[in-house]
Amino acid sequence: MRFFTTFTFTGIIVLAVLDANLQVVLGRFSRGLNDNLGKPIGQSKLQPIQEYAYTGTTTGKHLIKLRKSVNPTSISSFLNSGSGVTHVWENFHGFAGTFDNDTLTALRSSPDVESISEDGVLHTMELVTQTTAPWGLSRVSSRTILPRQVYYSLAYNYTYDNSGGSGVDIYIVDTGVYTAHLDFGGRARWGITFGGYPDADGYGHGTHCAGTAAGTQFGVAKSANIIAVKVLDDTGSGAASDIISGLDWVMTSVSTSGRPSIISMSLGGDVTPILDEAVATLTTSGIHVIIAAGNDATSTDTTSPARSPTALTVGASTISDVPTTFSNFGPLMDVWAPGMNVVSDWIGFNQATNIQSGTSMATPHVAGLVAYLIGLYGNKPPAEMISLVQSLSGRIGSPPPDTTDYLIQNGV
């Protein structure tokens, strides 16, 4: 395998922990409700209780939505200060509080409960404009071609919502990440290494990609977390077996964390069906997989894992909004993103930067954008996220035949 560069929720969300007496409360409440209705409630006739996780910061409480037939005032005498309940909503059929595991179990089994949600922290929808951005970031928030055509300037504007991908994990499956780089602001950590390599990015490629995805200065999603998964050596090459092992580890890690997660893979090689199948398994599980199209100026259907139909495959564009001469193309490609002369983080010291070109550089722009959109719109199945990214996109000029013309934008 080789890397691709040119030189080779809104809803009710408040939960609290009730004491063990709530189980008695719920029993009384349920019996009282049944008496009021004149007949028992058959749980089998009701829709299953829905549970919702919040992707951003949470308070530790839960929001309980009761079924419309239930009157919250009928249990108000039971919902006292000792129960853990902190809020009761008569008009909205629900309550909130801090509940222990036994209480939550009782709530989950109650026929009177419609949904249980985590209590999330909401914020004002403020747009922020960064005035020290590279051209690629500026292009992500611009609806027209950039008026200045200067690749190496760091005086471009990047406008974005200040949520910036909070609560989202981006796994950089690459040469590793220099996690101590100041641009990551403590949001980067080492995940795992496969292939017997040192637990460090000795090449810079993974660090550059991580910076574009989520760096404080160079990143699209400035509040997302970065997790390094090293599967390539310090020349940018690695075995398919190690890459698949890395993806297998990521799937287990995401299952454990339960957090919205993205895999950014700026790598590829000859057709490897088992690698493509691994990508399909990841996306089926709800993990977003963003993959570089490749730098051979040929169709993506000749390259794995870019050919994976459920991945979000990315081609590289120039500052003039046309495809680069090296980018792969074809019907399996989903979007274009900035990939020429991209400034981002590097290895060597904790403020190092470098300029790189390739679909490798385009890919983390999209990984960051997906994290950013999850922060704004909530997590979605990968196929729906691809559609959202495309619906917000502008258009690239002169795309190759049978190739999409979607050029990513963040929708501001």
Secondary structure, 3 states (H helix, E strand, C coil): CEECCCCCCCCCCCCCCCCCHHHHHHHHHHHHHHHHHCCCCCHHHCCCCEEECCCCCEEEEEEEEECCCCCHHHHCCCCCHHHCEEEEECCCCEEEECCCHHHHHHHHHCCCEEEEEEEECCCCCCEEEEEEECHHHHHHCCCCCCCCCCCCCCCEEEEEECCCCCCCEEEEEECCCCCCCHHHCCCEEEEEECCCCCCCCCCCHHHHHHHHHHCCCCCCCCCCEEEEEECCCCCCECCHHHHHHHHHHHHHHHHHHCCCEEEEECEEECCCHHHHHHHHHHHHCCCEEEEECCCCCCEHHHCECCCCCCCEEEEEECCCCCECCCCCECCCCCEEEECCCEEEECCCCCCCEEEECCHHHHHHHHHHHHHHHHHHHCCCCHHHHHHHHHHHCEECCCCCCCCCCEECCCCC
